[in-house]
Amino acid sequence: MMRVRDRNRHRAARGDPLTLLARISVSFPDHLNSFYKMVIKVFLASSSGSTAIKKKQQDVVGFLEALKIDYTQLDIASNEENRQWMRENVPGEKKPTNGIPLPPQIFNEEMYCGDYETFFNAKEDNAVYEFLGLTPPPESKRQAAEEEYQNEEDEAGDDKGEDNHLASEDEEEEQGSEEAED
């Protein structure tokens, strides 16, 4: 009996494209897989002495997990490359007066999304997906609100059409009665 692993090797040797693709995607290290799909990057400090920073980091991570949004945590306390990358890629107008942005800082791939304050504002406005540069899933509150708004506009347009139809019927009746009088 051929084991699954051996069967996959046999298929790959024959040039089966799906098996080759599966082997290729599995064989990439995690840090390379992130380059092939959009990844939300949350820069955190694992050993921050500030309870305010810890709470903000927990709030961001907890909210992303609750929405089941894929993200990667990048620690700036234990990895100098992460710290340097974050500092270089936060736009100048978003940096504090001392020039050193504090965690958490949020990116979608290379695109800067914002810091905790802008994340919090987006969360309050039910606009987290837009903040992150993602399309909201169909079951999200924001998507439902937009659909409801669109339905209301469509219904309002239909009502105006009915009003115009009724107005034209009234005009026809008036013209008919005027002709009868003549």
Protein Blocks (a to p, Z undefined) as FASTA:
>chain_A
ZZfklmmmmmmmnopaklmmmmmmmmpcfklmmmmpccddddddfkbcbfklmmmmmmmm
mmmmmnopacddddfklmmklmmmmmmmpcfklpcfkopacdddddehjbcfbdfklmmm
mmmnopmmmmnopacdfkbmklmmmmmmmmmmmmmmmmmmmmmmmmmmmmmmmmmmmmmm
ZZ
